[in-house]
Amino acid sequence: MSPTAATETGTAAPTRTATPRRFLMCPPRHFDVTYSINPWMHPGKPVDTDLALAQWTQLTELYRKLGHTVEVIEPVPGLPDMVFAANGATVVDGRVFGARFRHVERTAEGPAYLAWFVAQGYTDVYWPEHINEGEGDYLVVGRKVLAGTGFRTDPRAHAEAQEFFGLPVIGLTLVNPEFYHLDTALAVLSDDEVMYYPEAFTPGSQAVLRELFPDAIRATAEDAAVFGLNALSDGRHVLLPDAAVHLKQELSARGFLPIGVELTELLKAGGSVKCCTLELRPAR
């Protein structure tokens, strides 16, 4: 694709520039579905751990090929969902806001991730008072944070995050249990662009999104059903499930370069590209 793409109407799309990122990821060596805490999880359904690891490895290799840095945290036996690193914390300006999980099955993940940050030399590390599930429900858009609630993150944690980061935190309420985290219903594309599935939100939250992002890409039900919004953008490349055909077309029309990724095995636990990827935003 050329640096400037053309839309279907013939209007030139914006020139997109990728920004190198640093990510934390966790290999799914202990991945399995042994409990159910969202509608995607069906204990007893066969899980191919080797395939999950192979698909995860392809994602990490793709990140590195695109010029990003991938750090790896070692998985802990007995924590099959630890592969979903995005839930482990939120990192802005080199400051780490820890995760406190709602379900007991994942409770130990929060301290495991914070221990990694401490071992890596992070000094501004905060253990939260209220339930929040990291970047699952906190998505950074430029110098503001969109914050999900409704199923996992306690709305009181939004104020806690705002006080810690010193950035405006905008609450959005989810209403469909299939989209239990914000990062299953909305993806950040750039410092001022997002794509989202309107029906995953309350009417009031839909109105907020229209006000903030009037030109946002709106996903179809088919996009959302294949986890197409659980995507990662570096400003030019957008990695998302390959089955999200409509979203890939919309992204291309706006000058992004969509890259289809297969994480079908991890989807059995309700996760895809973004769930696997925690961004380590450096100090300003």
N, C-alpha and C positions, 0 to 999 in steps of 0.2 A: 504494500500500500504506500502511496506517495504521502509526504508529510501533510499535504492538504487534500482532504477527500471531498467529494461532491455528494450532496444529498440528492434525493429523488427529484426535488424541484429544481435542481441545477444550482442551488446556492452553495457556495463553498463552505465546508465545515471548518471549525477552528483547527489550527495546527496543534497537535498534541505532543507533549514532551514527557518522557518517562523520567521519574526521579528515583535514584537508587534508594532502596529501603533496607532495613535490618529487621529480620523476623526471628521469633522463637517458635520452635516446633518440637513435637514429641512423637517419636515413632510408635506405631500401634502394635508393639510386640505382645501386649497383653489384651488387645482389643477383643471384645466379645459382647454379646447382648444377653446379660444374665438377670436383668431387672427392667422395669418399664417406668420411665419418668416423663415420657412424651408419647404422642400417638404414633410415632414412627417405630418405636421399639417393641419388638415381639419376641420375648424370651422363648427359646426352643426352636426358633427359626435358624437354620444352618448359617454359620458365619465362617468365612474363609479368611483366617488371620493372615496367611501368606499372601493372598491377593490384596488384602487391605494394606499390608506393608509395601507391596509392589506398587500399588497405586499412589500411596503416600510418597514413596521414594521418587516416583516420576514427577510429582508436584514439586518436591524440594529441588530436584535437578533442573526443572524448568525455571524456578525462581533464580537459581544460580546462573543459568544460561542467559537470563534477562538482565543480569548484572546486580542482583540483590544478594545480601549476606544472610545466611541461614545459620542461626545458633540452634543447638539441640539440647534439650533437657532429657535426662534418662527417665523412662517410664517406671512407675512403681507397681510391683505386683499387687493385684487386688483392686486396682483403679483402672478399669477398662476404658473409661471415658477420658482419661488424661490426654489422649491423642488430640482432644479438642482444646488446643493451647489457648485459643482466643478467650476462653472462659477463665483463664488462670489469673488475670490481672488486667489493669489498664495502665499504659505508660505514656505520659505526656511530658515533654521537656525534661526527660531523664528522671522523672518522679514516678514512683510506683504506687498505685492504689490497688491494694490487694483484693482478692475475691473471697466472699463468704457465701458458700453454696446453700441453696434452700433444702435440697434433698440429702439425707444422711449418707446415701450411697456415694456422693461426691465430696463430702465435707473435707476429707483429708487432702484433696487436691489443692485447696487454698494455701495451707502451710507449705506443701511441697514446692509450689511455684515461688512463694516468697523466700523460701530457703535458697532457691537457685539464684534469685536476684541478690540476696545478701552475699552469697559466695562469689558472685561476679563483681562485687565491689560497689553495688548501688547503696547509697547512704540515705537517700530520702525515700524510705519504704514505710507505707502506712497500712496497718491492720484495721479494717473498717469495723464499725459498730453494727451496721445494718446489712441485711442480705443484699448482695449484688453479685452478678456473675460475669464480671470482667467485660471484655469487648463483645461478649454475647449481647449485652444490653447497653454498652457505651460505645458510640461511634463518633469519632472525631472528624469534624468537617471544618477545615480551616482552623479558626480560633474559637470554635464553639463545639459543644458536645451534645449530640442527640442521645437521649437516655430513655430506654424502654422500660415499661412496667406492665403489669397485668397478670403475669404468670410466675416469674422468677424474682426479679429485682424489686425490693421494697422501695416505694416512692421516696421514703425518707433518705435513702441512700443517694438520691439525686442531689439533695442539698449538701450532703456530706462530701460528695465528689466536687461540687462547685466550690466549697470552702477550701478543699485540699488543692485543687488545680488553679483556682483563681480565674476560671473561665466560665462563661455563661453555659448553664446546663439546661437543656430544653426537654421537658418530659413528653413522652408519647406513649399512649396506652394501646396495648395489643388486645385483640378480642377473639382471635381464632387460635385454639390450642395447637393446631398444626404449625403455627408460626409463633412459637413460645418465647423466642428471643428476638430482639430487634434485628440482629444480623441474618435472620431467616426471611425478613420482610422488607429490608431496606439495605442498599449497598451504597457506599460513598465512592464517587467516581473522580472527584477533584476537590479543591478547596471550596467550591461553591456549587457542585453538581452532585445529584444523587439519582438513583432509580429505586422505585418502591412499588409495593402491591397495595393499593388503597384499601381493599376490603379486609386487610389484616388489622386495620386501626379503627378506633372509635370515630364517629363523625367529627368531633372536636379536634382530634389529632390529625385527621385528614385535612381539615381546614388550616391547621398550623403548617402542615407540609406544603399546601398550595400557596400559602403566604410566603413561606421561606424560599420555596423552590418552584416557582410557577412554570418553569420549563423542564421540570424533571421528566425522566422516562418513566412511564407507568407500565408496570408489568401486567401481563394477562394472568388469568387463573392457571393456564397451562405452564407459564413460566414459573410461577410460584410453586406449583405442584412438583416440579423437578428440582427444586431448591436453586433455581436460577439466580436468586438474589443473594445467595450465600457466596458472594463473589469478592474478588480482591483486585483493586485497580492501583497501578503505579502512576497514573496520570495519562498514560497512553495505552498500555496493555491492560486488558481486563480478563482475568482468569475466572471462568465460571463453568458450571456443568454443561457438557456438550449438548445436552438435550434441550437447552433453553434457546430454541431456534429464533423466536420472535425478538428476544432481548439481543441476541447477536446481530440481527439485522438492524435494530435501532441503534445499537452502539456503533456499528460500522457507518451508518448514515451521519453520525455526529463526529466522525473522525477518530474514534477509538479503534483499537485493534483487538477484537475479542479473540480469546484463545480457549477452545473447548477442552475441558479436563474431565476425566472419568474417575470418580470417587464413589462408585456405586456401592461398594462394600461398606464404607463408612456411613452412607446414607441410611443403612439399616438401624443406626442409632440416632439418626436425625442430625447429621452433620455433613458438610462438604468443604469447599475451598477455604472460606473465611473462618469457619469453625476451627480449622487446623492451624490457623496462622495468627499469631500475636505480634503486632507491630511494636518494635522497640524504638520509640521516638526519642531522639537525643535531646540533650539540653540545648536551649537556644543561646 
